């Protein structure tokens, strides 16, 4: 998967509130599919589809422990998305800083003109 495809998969996975809720539960530690399905009013196959999307995006991993299939959160995909967003945050902060400077200059000019 290319970097762009990984970012697409991450943001698509994060776009759904159920998948975000699953990730939030996984921040507390590993959970089985059944444990993850508990708070949701949906079938296990529906939860499994959400888990597959999260796994494809690299946001979770699943292992096999005898009869259990524990899921755990993975940080690499989130870090990649955060790094990508951080670049844009820096751009907007710089834009806002320039706007603040411009407004300060205009206020100072207006103040000088009034005196």
Order of alpha helices (4+ residues) and beta strands (2+ residues): alpha-alpha-alpha-alpha-beta-beta-alpha
